Amino acid sequence: MIDPDHFRNVLGAYPTGVCLITSVDDDGVRTGMVVGSFTSISLDPPLVGFFPDKSSGSYKGIARAGRFCVNVLGSDQLALCQRFASRAPDKFLDLAHGESPSGQPVFDEALAWIDCTIERTEDIGDHWLVVGRVEALDICGGDTPLLFHRGGYHSSVAID
């Protein structure tokens, strides 16, 4: 039997990028959640994925919308990350943002954005695998991603 705390500690040795997944449903309700589990899945067709916890209330709003936008966070966006990782009732309150081609929230300071429709959702243990079909994407600017490693946030340093 693998101890869950030991599992989390060992896998914490692998750094991950930090993304903010956003959506807006047909009623105009905006939802956002921070993930460190975002990945590219396929080039043809263009598919990406992330793994929300099954108990996530934020993911329920994204699932209802049927689409999402991945905002790849830069190292200067830690405050935005912490806001969306909190349990605040309206995480978008007083935050300006643009929109992806499908109308999903995009934060200008993000390093990149990826606009998707939910292709399918798979039951994977205590998480879901959400597969998104990429419909549009772009690089916004900045060059230093926000990383999560060993339980804390970091910025990357280039090695020449």
DSSP file (Angstrom, degrees, kcal/mol; ACC not computed):
  #  RESIDUE AA STRUCTURE BP1 BP2  ACC     N-H-->O    O-->H-N    N-H-->O    O-->H-N    TCO  KAPPA ALPHA  PHI   PSI    X-CA   Y-CA   Z-CA
    1    1 A M              0   0    0      0, 0.0     2,-0.5     0, 0.0     0, 0.0   0.000 360.0 360.0 360.0 130.5    0.0    0.0    0.0
    2    2 A I        -     0   0    0      4,-0.0     3,-0.0     1,-0.0     0, 0.0  -0.763 360.0-126.3 -88.2 125.1    1.4    3.4   -1.0
    3    3 A D     >  -     0   0    0     -2,-0.5     4,-2.7     1,-0.1     5,-0.2  -0.581  14.3-140.0 -69.6 125.0    1.0    6.1    1.7
    4    4 A P  H  > S+     0   0    0      0, 0.0     4,-2.5     0, 0.0     5,-0.2   0.860 100.9  50.8 -58.5 -38.0   -0.8    9.1    0.2
    5    5 A D  H  > S+     0   0    0      2,-0.2     4,-2.2     1,-0.2     5,-0.1   0.908 112.4  46.3 -66.8 -40.4    1.5   11.7    1.9
    6    6 A H  H  > S+     0   0    0      2,-0.2     4,-2.8     1,-0.2     5,-0.2   0.908 111.5  52.8 -66.3 -41.7    4.6    9.9    0.8
    7    7 A F  H  X S+     0   0    0     -4,-2.7     4,-2.6     1,-0.2     5,-0.2   0.943 111.4  45.7 -55.9 -51.0    3.1    9.7   -2.8
    8    8 A R  H  X S+     0   0    0     -4,-2.5     4,-1.3     1,-0.2    -1,-0.2   0.888 113.3  50.4 -61.8 -40.9    2.4   13.4   -2.8
    9    9 A N  H  < S+     0   0    0     -4,-2.2     4,-0.3     2,-0.2    -2,-0.2   0.925 112.7  45.0 -64.8 -46.4    5.9   14.2   -1.4
   10   10 A V  H >< S+     0   0    0     -4,-2.8     3,-1.7     1,-0.2    -2,-0.2   0.940 114.8  46.9 -65.2 -47.1    7.8   12.1   -4.0
   11   11 A L  H >< S+     0   0    0     -4,-2.6     3,-1.6     1,-0.3    -1,-0.2   0.730  98.5  72.0 -69.3 -19.1    5.8   13.4   -6.9
   12   12 A G  T 3< S+     0   0    0     -4,-1.3   138,-2.5     1,-0.3    -1,-0.3   0.623  80.6  74.7 -67.3 -12.5    6.3   16.9   -5.6
   13   13 A A  T <  S+     0   0    0     -3,-1.7    -1,-0.3    -4,-0.3    -2,-0.2   0.673  82.2  79.3 -72.1 -16.2    9.9   16.5   -6.8
   14   14 A Y  S <  S-     0   0    0     -3,-1.6   136,-0.1    -4,-0.2     2,-0.1  -0.838  83.5-137.1 -94.3 115.8    8.6   17.0  -10.3
   15   15 A P        -     0   0    0      0, 0.0     2,-0.3     0, 0.0   134,-0.2  -0.439  21.1-165.6 -73.5 145.7    8.0   20.7  -11.1
   16   16 A T  E     -A  148   0A   0    132,-2.3   132,-2.7    -2,-0.1     2,-0.1  -0.938  21.2-113.4-127.8 152.6    4.8   21.6  -13.0
   17   17 A G  E     -A  147   0A   0     -2,-0.3     2,-0.5   130,-0.2    21,-0.3  -0.407  32.4-125.5 -73.2 161.0    3.7   24.7  -14.8
   18   18 A V        -     0   0    0    128,-1.5    55,-2.1    55,-0.3     2,-0.3  -0.950  29.5-179.7-116.8 128.2    0.7   26.5  -13.3
   19   19 A C  E     -CD  35  72B   0     16,-2.8    16,-2.8    -2,-0.5     2,-0.6  -0.918  23.8-140.6-125.9 151.2   -2.4   27.3  -15.4
   20   20 A L  E     -CD  34  71B   0     51,-2.7    51,-2.5    -2,-0.3     2,-0.5  -0.960  17.9-154.8-109.9 115.2   -5.6   29.1  -14.7
   21   21 A I  E     -CD  33  70B   0     12,-3.2    12,-2.2    -2,-0.6     2,-0.3  -0.810  20.2-178.0 -91.6 124.5   -8.6   27.3  -16.4
   22   22 A T  E     +CD  32  69B   0     47,-2.6    47,-2.5    -2,-0.5     2,-0.3  -0.868  10.1 164.1-123.9 155.9  -11.4   29.7  -17.0
   23   23 A S  E     -C   31   0B   0      8,-2.2     8,-2.7    -2,-0.3     2,-0.4  -0.981  22.7-150.0-158.8 164.5  -14.9   29.4  -18.5
   24   24 A V  E     -C   30   0B   0     -2,-0.3     6,-0.2     6,-0.2    43,-0.0  -0.982  21.6-144.3-139.2 129.5  -18.2   31.2  -18.7
   25   25 A D    >   -     0   0    0      4,-2.1     3,-2.1    -2,-0.4    40,-0.1  -0.202  37.0 -87.6 -88.2-178.4  -21.5   29.4  -19.0
   26   26 A D  T 3  S+     0   0    0      1,-0.3    -1,-0.1    38,-0.2    39,-0.0   0.711 127.5  55.5 -63.4 -21.1  -24.6   30.2  -21.0
   27   27 A D  T 3  S-     0   0    0      2,-0.1    -1,-0.3     0, 0.0     3,-0.1   0.385 120.7-107.0 -90.9   2.5  -26.0   32.3  -18.0
   28   28 A G    <   +     0   0    0     -3,-2.1     2,-0.5     1,-0.3    -2,-0.1   0.562  68.3 150.1  84.5   9.2  -22.8   34.4  -17.9
   29   29 A V        -     0   0    0     32,-0.1    -4,-2.1     1,-0.0     2,-0.3  -0.663  35.9-146.8 -79.8 121.2  -21.4   32.8  -14.8
   30   30 A R  E     -C   24   0B   0     -2,-0.5     2,-0.4    -6,-0.2    -6,-0.2  -0.687  16.8-174.9 -90.9 140.9  -17.6   32.9  -14.8
   31   31 A T  E     +C   23   0B   0     -8,-2.7    -8,-2.2    -2,-0.3     2,-0.3  -0.978   4.1 178.4-133.1 145.9  -15.6   30.1  -13.2
   32   32 A G  E     +C   22   0B   0     -2,-0.4     2,-0.3   -10,-0.2   -10,-0.2  -0.995   3.2 176.9-148.2 144.7  -11.9   29.7  -12.7
   33   33 A M  E     -C   21   0B   0    -12,-2.2   -12,-3.2    -2,-0.3     2,-0.4  -0.997  26.2-125.5-146.9 145.2   -9.6   27.1  -11.2
   34   34 A V  E     -C   20   0B   0     50,-0.5     2,-0.3    -2,-0.3   -14,-0.2  -0.728  31.1-179.7 -89.9 135.6   -5.8   26.7  -10.8
   35   35 A V  E     -C   19   0B   0    -16,-2.8   -16,-2.8    -2,-0.4     3,-0.1  -0.982  30.2-174.4-134.4 149.0   -4.2   23.5  -12.0
   36   36 A G  S    S+     0   0    0     -2,-0.3   -19,-0.2   -18,-0.2   112,-0.1   0.143  80.6  77.8-115.7  12.3   -0.7   22.1  -12.2
   37   37 A S        +     0   0    0    -18,-0.1     2,-0.2   -21,-0.1    -1,-0.1   0.024  59.8 132.8-113.2  25.5   -1.8   19.1  -14.1
   38   38 A F        +     0   0    0    -21,-0.3     2,-0.3    12,-0.2    12,-0.2  -0.552  28.1 167.5 -79.5 141.1   -2.2   20.6  -17.6
   39   39 A T  E     -E   49   0B   0     10,-2.5    10,-2.6    -2,-0.2     2,-0.3  -0.998  39.3-112.8-152.1 153.4   -0.7   18.7  -20.5
   40   40 A S  E     +E   48   0B   0     -2,-0.3     8,-0.3     8,-0.2     3,-0.1  -0.689  32.5 175.9 -78.8 138.6   -0.6   18.4  -24.3
   41   41 A I  E     +     0   0B   0      6,-2.7     2,-0.3     1,-0.4     7,-0.2   0.772  56.6   2.8-112.2 -46.7   -2.2   15.2  -25.5
   42   42 A S  E   > -E   47   0B   0      5,-1.9     5,-2.4     1,-0.1    -1,-0.4  -1.000  37.7-159.3-150.2 143.4   -2.2   15.2  -29.3
   43   43 A L  T   5S+     0   0    0     -2,-0.3    -1,-0.1     1,-0.3     5,-0.0   0.809  87.0  60.5 -87.1 -36.3   -1.1   17.3  -32.2
   44   44 A D  T   5S+     0   0    0      1,-0.4    -1,-0.3     2,-0.1     0, 0.0  -0.848 120.8  18.9-138.1  98.9   -3.5   15.8  -34.7
   45   45 A P  T   5S-     0   0    0      0, 0.0     2,-0.8     0, 0.0    -1,-0.4   0.538 110.1-119.3 -76.6 160.4   -6.2   16.3  -33.6
   46   46 A P  T   5 +     0   0    0      0, 0.0    88,-2.4     0, 0.0     2,-0.4  -0.564  48.7 164.6 -72.5 109.3   -5.1   19.1  -31.3
   47   47 A L  E   < +EF  42 133B   0     -5,-2.4    -6,-2.7    -2,-0.8    -5,-1.9  -0.967  16.6 178.3-129.9 142.7   -6.0   18.0  -27.8
   48   48 A V  E     -EF  40 132B   0     84,-2.3    84,-3.0    -2,-0.4     2,-0.3  -0.844  10.8-162.9-129.9 169.6   -4.9   19.1  -24.3
   49   49 A G  E     -EF  39 131B   0    -10,-2.6   -10,-2.5    -2,-0.3     2,-0.3  -0.990  13.1-171.9-152.7 161.7   -6.0   17.9  -20.9
   50   50 A F  E     - F   0 130B   0     80,-1.5    80,-3.0    -2,-0.3   -12,-0.2  -0.954  22.3-130.5-148.8 166.4   -6.1   18.6  -17.2
   51   51 A F        -     0   0    0     -2,-0.3    78,-0.2    78,-0.2     2,-0.1  -0.745  23.4-174.3-126.2  81.7   -7.0   16.6  -14.1
   52   52 A P        -     0   0    0      0, 0.0    76,-2.6     0, 0.0     2,-0.1  -0.479  34.9-104.0 -76.1 148.1   -9.5   18.3  -11.7
   53   53 A D  B >   -G  127   0B   0     74,-0.2     3,-1.9    -2,-0.1    74,-0.3  -0.419  27.5-123.2 -63.9 142.4  -10.3   16.6   -8.4
   54   54 A K  T 3  S+     0   0    0     72,-2.2    -1,-0.1     1,-0.3    73,-0.1   0.753 111.3  55.8 -62.3 -23.4  -13.8   15.0   -8.4
   55   55 A S  T 3  S+     0   0    0     71,-0.3     2,-0.4     4,-0.0    -1,-0.3   0.434  78.1 126.1 -88.8   1.9  -14.8   17.2   -5.4
   56   56 A S    <>  -     0   0    0     -3,-1.9     4,-0.9     1,-0.2   -23,-0.0  -0.449  42.9-167.2 -67.7 118.9  -13.9   20.4   -7.2
   57   57 A G  H  > S+     0   0    0     -2,-0.4     4,-1.0     1,-0.2    -1,-0.2   0.842  89.0  57.5 -69.6 -34.4  -16.9   22.9   -7.2
   58   58 A S  H >> S+     0   0    0      1,-0.2     4,-1.5     2,-0.2     3,-0.5   0.896 101.1  55.4 -64.5 -39.9  -15.1   25.0   -9.7
   59   59 A Y  H 3> S+     0   0    0      1,-0.2     4,-3.1     2,-0.2     5,-0.2   0.851  97.7  63.8 -63.7 -31.4  -14.8   22.2  -12.2
   60   60 A K  H 3X S+     0   0    0     -4,-0.9     4,-2.1     1,-0.2    -1,-0.2   0.898 103.6  48.2 -58.6 -39.3  -18.6   21.7  -12.0
   61   61 A G  H <X S+     0   0    0     -4,-1.0     4,-1.7    -3,-0.5    -1,-0.2   0.883 111.7  49.2 -67.2 -38.5  -19.0   25.2  -13.5
   62   62 A I  H  X>S+     0   0    0     -4,-1.5     4,-1.6     2,-0.2     5,-0.6   0.915 110.6  50.3 -66.2 -43.2  -16.5   24.5  -16.2
   63   63 A A  H  <5S+     0   0    0     -4,-3.1    -2,-0.2     1,-0.2    -1,-0.2   0.906 108.7  52.7 -61.2 -41.8  -18.2   21.2  -17.1
   64   64 A R  H  <5S+     0   0    0     -4,-2.1    -1,-0.2    -5,-0.2    -2,-0.2   0.883 107.6  51.8 -60.4 -38.7  -21.5   23.0  -17.3
   65   65 A A  H  <5S-     0   0    0     -4,-1.7    -1,-0.2     2,-0.1    -2,-0.2   0.831  96.2-145.6 -69.3 -31.5  -20.0   25.5  -19.7
   66   66 A G  T  <5S+     0   0    0     -4,-1.6    52,-2.4     1,-0.2     2,-0.3   0.527  71.3  61.9  78.7   4.3  -18.7   22.7  -22.0
   67   67 A R  E   < - H   0 117B   0     -5,-0.6     2,-0.3    50,-0.3    50,-0.2  -0.965  59.1-175.0-153.4 164.8  -15.6   24.7  -22.9
   68   68 A F  E     - H   0 116B   0     48,-2.2    48,-3.1    -2,-0.3     2,-0.4  -0.985  18.7-135.7-158.5 162.9  -12.6   26.3  -21.2
   69   69 A C  E     -DH  22 115B   0    -47,-2.5   -47,-2.6    -2,-0.3     2,-0.6  -0.997  17.5-142.0-127.2 129.7   -9.6   28.5  -21.8
   70   70 A V  E     -DH  21 114B   0     44,-2.7    44,-1.7    -2,-0.4     2,-0.6  -0.808  11.7-163.8 -89.4 122.4   -6.2   27.7  -20.4
   71   71 A N  E     -DH  20 113B   0    -51,-2.5   -51,-2.7    -2,-0.6     2,-0.7  -0.941  13.2-145.6-104.7 110.5   -4.3   30.7  -19.1
   72   72 A V  E     -DH  19 112B   0     40,-2.6    39,-3.0    -2,-0.6    40,-0.7  -0.683  24.1-135.4 -78.9 115.8   -0.6   29.8  -18.8
   73   73 A L        -     0   0    0    -55,-2.1    73,-2.3    -2,-0.7   -55,-0.3  -0.472   9.7-141.1 -82.7 142.6    0.5   31.9  -15.8
   74   74 A G  B >   -J  145   0C   0     71,-0.3     3,-2.2    -2,-0.2    -1,-0.1  -0.521  31.9-102.8 -91.9 164.8    3.8   33.8  -15.6
   75   75 A S  G >  S+     0   0    0     69,-3.1     3,-0.6     1,-0.3    -1,-0.1   0.709 120.7  60.5 -62.4 -20.0    6.0   34.1  -12.5
   76   76 A D  G 3  S+     0   0    0     68,-0.3    -1,-0.3     1,-0.2     3,-0.2   0.345  90.8  72.4 -87.8   7.6    4.6   37.6  -11.9
   77   77 A Q  G <>  +     0   0    0     -3,-2.2     4,-2.4     1,-0.2    -1,-0.2   0.025  54.2 118.9-110.6  26.7    1.0   36.3  -11.6
   78   78 A L  H <> S+     0   0    0     -3,-0.6     4,-2.9     1,-0.2     5,-0.2   0.901  75.3  53.3 -59.4 -41.9    1.3   34.6   -8.2
   79   79 A A  H  > S+     0   0    0     -3,-0.2     4,-2.1     2,-0.2    -1,-0.2   0.903 109.6  48.4 -62.0 -40.7   -1.3   36.8   -6.6
   80   80 A L  H  > S+     0   0    0      2,-0.2     4,-2.1     1,-0.2    -1,-0.2   0.924 112.0  50.4 -63.2 -44.3   -3.8   35.9   -9.4
   81   81 A C  H  X S+     0   0    0     -4,-2.4     4,-1.6     1,-0.2    -2,-0.2   0.936 111.0  47.7 -57.9 -49.5   -2.9   32.2   -8.9
   82   82 A Q  H  X S+     0   0    0     -4,-2.9     4,-0.6     1,-0.2    -1,-0.2   0.860 109.0  54.7 -63.8 -35.9   -3.5   32.5   -5.1
   83   83 A R  H >< S+     0   0    0     -4,-2.1     3,-0.7    -5,-0.2     5,-0.4   0.932 112.3  42.1 -62.4 -45.5   -6.8   34.3   -5.6
   84   84 A F  H 3< S+     0   0    0     -4,-2.1   -50,-0.5     1,-0.2    -1,-0.2   0.680 110.1  57.4 -79.1 -16.7   -8.1   31.5   -7.9
   85   85 A A  H 3< S+     0   0    0     -4,-1.6    -1,-0.2    -5,-0.2    -2,-0.2   0.572  97.3  84.6 -83.4 -10.1   -6.8   28.8   -5.6
   86   86 A S  S << S-     0   0    0     -3,-0.7     5,-0.1    -4,-0.6    -3,-0.0  -0.194  89.5-115.8 -82.8 178.0   -8.8   30.2   -2.7
   87   87 A R        +     0   0    0      3,-0.0    -3,-0.1    -2,-0.0    -1,-0.1   0.007  58.1 151.0-102.4  26.4  -12.4   29.6   -1.8
   88   88 A A        -     0   0    0     -5,-0.4     3,-0.4     1,-0.1    -2,-0.0  -0.311  50.1-130.6 -58.0 140.9  -13.4   33.2   -2.5
   89   89 A P  S    S+     0   0    0      0, 0.0     2,-0.5     0, 0.0    -1,-0.1   0.887  98.7  24.2 -66.1 -39.8  -17.1   33.4   -3.6
   90   90 A D    >   +     0   0    0      1,-0.1     3,-1.4   -59,-0.0   -59,-0.1  -0.817  66.4 177.0-127.5  92.3  -16.4   35.6   -6.7
   91   91 A K  T 3  S+     0   0    0     -2,-0.5    -1,-0.1    -3,-0.4   -60,-0.1   0.684  80.7  56.7 -68.9 -18.1  -12.8   35.2   -7.8
   92   92 A F  T >  S+     0   0    0    -62,-0.2     3,-2.4     2,-0.1    -1,-0.3   0.508  74.0 134.4 -90.1  -5.9  -13.3   37.5  -10.7
   93   93 A L  T <  S-     0   0    0     -3,-1.4     3,-0.1     1,-0.3    -3,-0.0  -0.212  84.0  -6.7 -53.2 124.0  -14.5   40.5   -8.6
   94   94 A D  T 3  S+     0   0    0      1,-0.2     2,-0.5     0, 0.0    -1,-0.3   0.647 101.9 129.3  65.0  18.7  -12.7   43.7   -9.8
   95   95 A L    <   -     0   0    0     -3,-2.4     2,-0.3     2,-0.0    -1,-0.2  -0.913  49.8-144.9-106.2 125.0  -10.4   41.8  -12.2
   96   96 A A        +     0   0    0     -2,-0.5     2,-0.3    -3,-0.1    12,-0.2  -0.648  29.9 160.0 -83.0 142.7  -10.2   43.0  -15.8
   97   97 A H        -     0   0    0     -2,-0.3    10,-0.2    10,-0.1     2,-0.1  -0.986  30.6-130.4-156.1 158.3   -9.7   40.4  -18.4
   98   98 A G  E     -K  106   0D   0      8,-2.9     8,-2.0    -2,-0.3     2,-0.4  -0.132  29.7-109.0 -92.3-164.0  -10.2   39.9  -22.1
   99   99 A E  E     -K  105   0D   0      6,-0.2    -1,-0.0    -2,-0.1     8,-0.0  -0.982  14.0-128.0-134.4 145.4  -11.9   37.1  -24.0
  100  100 A S    >   -     0   0    0      4,-2.6     3,-2.2    -2,-0.4     6,-0.1  -0.295  49.1 -89.4 -74.0 170.9  -10.9   34.2  -26.1
  101  101 A P  T 3  S+     0   0    0      0, 0.0    -1,-0.1     0, 0.0    -2,-0.0   0.812 132.5  49.2 -54.7 -29.6  -12.5   33.8  -29.5
  102  102 A S  T 3  S-     0   0    0    -34,-0.1   -33,-0.0     2,-0.1   -35,-0.0   0.418 125.5-101.8 -91.1   2.6  -15.2   31.7  -27.9
  103  103 A G  S <  S+     0   0    0     -3,-2.2   -80,-0.1     1,-0.3     3,-0.0   0.587  72.5 143.9  92.8  11.2  -15.8   34.3  -25.1
  104  104 A Q        -     0   0    0      1,-0.1    -4,-2.6   -36,-0.1    -1,-0.3  -0.562  60.8 -90.6 -82.4 149.1  -13.9   32.6  -22.3
  105  105 A P  E     -K   99   0D   0      0, 0.0     2,-0.4     0, 0.0    -6,-0.2  -0.371  44.6-175.7 -62.7 131.0  -11.9   34.8  -19.8
  106  106 A V  E     -K   98   0D   0     -8,-2.0    -8,-2.9    -2,-0.1     2,-0.5  -0.998  18.6-140.2-127.7 127.5   -8.3   35.5  -20.8
  107  107 A F    >   -     0   0    0     -2,-0.4     3,-2.1   -10,-0.2   -10,-0.1  -0.779  11.4-139.4 -90.9 127.0   -5.9   37.4  -18.6
  108  108 A D  T 3  S+     0   0    0     -2,-0.5    -1,-0.1     1,-0.3   -11,-0.1   0.789  99.5  56.4 -55.7 -33.6   -3.7   39.8  -20.5
  109  109 A E  T 3  S+     0   0    0    -35,-0.0    -1,-0.3   -33,-0.0   -35,-0.2   0.548  80.6 115.9 -80.6  -5.8   -0.6   39.0  -18.4
  110  110 A A  S <  S-     0   0    0     -3,-2.1   -37,-0.2     1,-0.1    30,-0.1  -0.262  70.2-131.5 -61.1 149.9   -0.8   35.3  -19.1
  111  111 A L  S    S-     0   0    0    -39,-3.0    29,-2.2     1,-0.2    30,-1.1   0.857  83.7 -14.7 -70.0 -34.8    2.1   33.8  -21.1
  112  112 A A  E     -HI  72 139B   0    -40,-0.7   -40,-2.6    27,-0.3     2,-0.3  -0.972  60.9-143.6-159.1 163.2   -0.3   32.1  -23.5
  113  113 A W  E     -HI  71 138B   0     25,-2.4    25,-2.1    -2,-0.3     2,-0.4  -0.983   4.6-163.5-136.2 151.0   -3.9   31.0  -23.8
  114  114 A I  E     -HI  70 137B   0    -44,-1.7   -44,-2.7    -2,-0.3     2,-0.5  -0.962  10.4-152.8-138.2 114.7   -5.6   27.9  -25.3
  115  115 A D  E     +HI  69 136B   0     21,-3.0    20,-3.3    -2,-0.4    21,-1.4  -0.776  27.0 170.2 -94.8 125.5   -9.3   28.0  -26.1
  116  116 A C  E     -HI  68 134B   0    -48,-3.1   -48,-2.2    -2,-0.5     2,-0.4  -0.913  33.9-140.8-136.8 156.1  -11.0   24.6  -26.0
  117  117 A T  E     -HI  67 133B   0     16,-1.8    16,-2.8    -2,-0.3     2,-0.7  -0.896  44.1-102.5-106.1 149.3  -14.2   22.7  -26.1
  118  118 A I  E     - I   0 132B   0    -52,-2.4    14,-0.3    -2,-0.4     3,-0.1  -0.622  37.9-178.8 -74.2 115.7  -14.6   19.7  -23.8
  119  119 A E  E     -     0   0B   0     12,-2.8     2,-0.3    -2,-0.7    13,-0.2   0.891  63.2 -30.5 -80.2 -45.9  -14.1   16.6  -26.0
  120  120 A R  E     - I   0 131B   0     11,-1.4    11,-3.0     2,-0.0     2,-0.4  -0.975  49.9-134.7-167.3 162.9  -14.6   14.1  -23.3
  121  121 A T  E     - I   0 130B   0     -2,-0.3     2,-0.4     9,-0.2     9,-0.2  -0.998  19.6-160.5-129.4 129.1  -14.2   13.4  -19.6
  122  122 A E  E     - I   0 129B   0      7,-2.8     7,-2.7    -2,-0.4     2,-0.7  -0.883  22.2-121.5-113.0 141.8  -12.7   10.2  -18.2
  123  123 A D  E     + I   0 128B   0     -2,-0.4     2,-0.4     5,-0.2     5,-0.2  -0.728  36.6 173.5 -80.0 114.0  -13.1    8.8  -14.7
  124  124 A I  E >   - I   0 127B   0      3,-2.3     3,-2.3    -2,-0.7     2,-0.1  -0.834  52.9 -76.3-127.8  91.1   -9.5    8.5  -13.4
  125  125 A G  T 3  S-     0   0    0     -2,-0.4    -1,-0.1     1,-0.3     0, 0.0  -0.337 111.3 -12.4  59.0-125.9   -9.3    7.5   -9.7
  126  126 A D  T 3  S+     0   0    0     -2,-0.1   -72,-2.2    -3,-0.1   -71,-0.3   0.296 133.8  57.1 -92.0  10.5  -10.1   10.5   -7.5
  127  127 A H  E <  S-GI  53 124B   0     -3,-2.3    -3,-2.3   -74,-0.3     2,-0.3  -0.832  77.1-122.6-129.2 168.3   -9.8   12.9  -10.4
  128  128 A W  E     - I   0 123B   0    -76,-2.6     2,-0.6    -2,-0.3    -5,-0.2  -0.844  15.2-138.4-103.5 149.5  -11.3   13.4  -13.8
  129  129 A L  E     - I   0 122B   0     -7,-2.7    -7,-2.8    -2,-0.3     2,-0.6  -0.964  22.3-163.1-102.1 114.4   -9.3   13.5  -17.0
  130  130 A V  E     -FI  50 121B   0    -80,-3.0   -80,-1.5    -2,-0.6     2,-0.6  -0.893   0.4-160.5-102.5 117.8  -10.8   16.4  -19.0
  131  131 A V  E     -FI  49 120B   0    -11,-3.0   -12,-2.8    -2,-0.6   -11,-1.4  -0.872   7.7-165.0-101.6 124.0   -9.8   16.3  -22.7
  132  132 A G  E     -FI  48 118B   0    -84,-3.0   -84,-2.3    -2,-0.6     2,-0.6  -0.909  17.0-137.6-112.9 135.7  -10.2   19.6  -24.6
  133  133 A R  E     -FI  47 117B   0    -16,-2.8   -16,-1.8    -2,-0.4     2,-0.3  -0.809  29.5-126.7 -87.0 121.7  -10.1   20.0  -28.3
  134  134 A V  E     + I   0 116B   0    -88,-2.4   -18,-0.2    -2,-0.6     3,-0.1  -0.539  36.3 167.8 -74.4 126.1   -8.1   23.1  -29.1
  135  135 A E  E     -     0   0B   0    -20,-3.3     2,-0.3     1,-0.4   -19,-0.2   0.654  67.9  -2.5-109.3 -26.0  -10.0   25.7  -31.2
  136  136 A A  E     + I   0 115B   0    -21,-1.4   -21,-3.0     2,-0.0    -1,-0.4  -0.970  63.3 170.7-161.2 154.9   -7.6   28.7  -30.9
  137  137 A L  E     + I   0 114B   0     -2,-0.3     2,-0.3   -23,-0.2   -23,-0.2  -0.979   1.0 172.1-164.3 157.5   -4.4   29.6  -29.1
  138  138 A D  E     - I   0 113B   0    -25,-2.1   -25,-2.4    -2,-0.3     2,-0.4  -0.986  33.2-111.5-164.1 161.7   -1.8   32.3  -28.9
  139  139 A I  E     - I   0 112B   0     -2,-0.3   -27,-0.3   -27,-0.2   -28,-0.1  -0.860  24.7-172.8 -97.3 134.0    1.2   33.5  -27.0
  140  140 A C        -     0   0    0    -29,-2.2     2,-0.3    -2,-0.4   -28,-0.2   0.843  44.5 -89.7 -96.8 -40.5    0.6   36.8  -25.1
  141  141 A G  S    S+     0   0    0    -30,-1.1    -1,-0.4     1,-0.1     0, 0.0  -0.958  75.2  91.1 152.7-172.1    4.0   37.8  -23.8
  142  142 A G        -     0   0    0     -2,-0.3    -1,-0.1     1,-0.1    -2,-0.0   0.105  48.8-141.1  70.2 166.3    6.3   37.4  -20.9
  143  143 A D        +     0   0    0      1,-0.2    -1,-0.1     2,-0.0   -32,-0.0   0.426  69.9  82.2-144.8  -0.6    8.9   34.6  -20.7
  144  144 A T        -     0   0    0     11,-0.0   -69,-3.1    13,-0.0   -68,-0.3  -0.919  64.3-149.3-116.7 110.7    9.1   33.3  -17.2
  145  145 A P  B     -J   74   0C   0      0, 0.0    11,-0.9     0, 0.0     2,-0.5  -0.359  18.6-115.0 -76.0 155.6    6.5   30.7  -16.2
  146  146 A L  E     - B   0 155A   0    -73,-2.3  -128,-1.5  -128,-0.3     2,-0.3  -0.784  39.6-165.0 -84.0 129.7    5.1   30.2  -12.7
  147  147 A L  E     -AB  17 154A   0      7,-3.2     7,-2.6    -2,-0.5     2,-0.5  -0.850  17.6-146.7-118.7 153.2    6.1   26.8  -11.4
  148  148 A F  E     +AB  16 153A   0   -132,-2.7  -132,-2.3    -2,-0.3     2,-0.3  -0.988  29.7 160.6-118.2 126.3    4.9   24.6   -8.6
  149  149 A H  E >   - B   0 152A   0      3,-2.9     3,-1.5    -2,-0.5  -136,-0.2  -0.975  61.6  -9.5-151.4 129.9    7.6   22.4   -6.9
  150  150 A R  T 3  S-     0   0    0   -138,-2.5  -137,-0.1    -2,-0.3     3,-0.1   0.862 129.4 -48.3  49.7  44.0    7.8   20.7   -3.6
  151  151 A G  T 3  S+     0   0    0      1,-0.2     2,-0.3  -139,-0.1    -1,-0.3   0.549 122.0  82.0  82.4   8.0    4.7   22.4   -2.2
  152  152 A G  E <  S-B  149   0A   0     -3,-1.5    -3,-2.9     0, 0.0     2,-0.3  -0.931  76.1-104.6-142.4 166.5    5.6   25.9   -3.2
  153  153 A Y  E     +B  148   0A   0     -2,-0.3     2,-0.3    -5,-0.2    -5,-0.2  -0.685  40.4 167.5 -93.3 144.8    5.6   28.4   -6.1
  154  154 A H  E     -B  147   0A   0     -7,-2.6    -7,-3.2    -2,-0.3     2,-0.3  -0.925  30.1-124.8-145.7 165.2    8.8   29.3   -8.0
  155  155 A S  E     -B  146   0A   0     -2,-0.3    -9,-0.2    -9,-0.2     2,-0.1  -0.864  34.3-112.0-111.0 155.9    9.9   31.0  -11.2
  156  156 A S        -     0   0    0    -11,-0.9     2,-0.4    -2,-0.3   -81,-0.1  -0.459  19.4-149.3 -84.5 158.1   12.2   29.3  -13.7
  157  157 A V        -     0   0    0     -2,-0.1     2,-0.1   -13,-0.0   -13,-0.0  -0.998  20.5-124.1-126.9 127.0   15.7   30.3  -14.4
  158  158 A A        -     0   0    0     -2,-0.4     2,-0.6     2,-0.0   -14,-0.0  -0.439  16.0-148.6 -72.1 140.9   17.1   29.7  -17.9
  159  159 A I              0   0    0     -2,-0.1    -1,-0.0     1,-0.1    -2,-0.0  -0.955 360.0 360.0-109.6 120.9   20.3   27.6  -18.2
  160  160 A D              0   0    0     -2,-0.6    -1,-0.1     0, 0.0    -2,-0.0   0.448 360.0 360.0 -90.8 360.0   22.5   28.7  -21.1
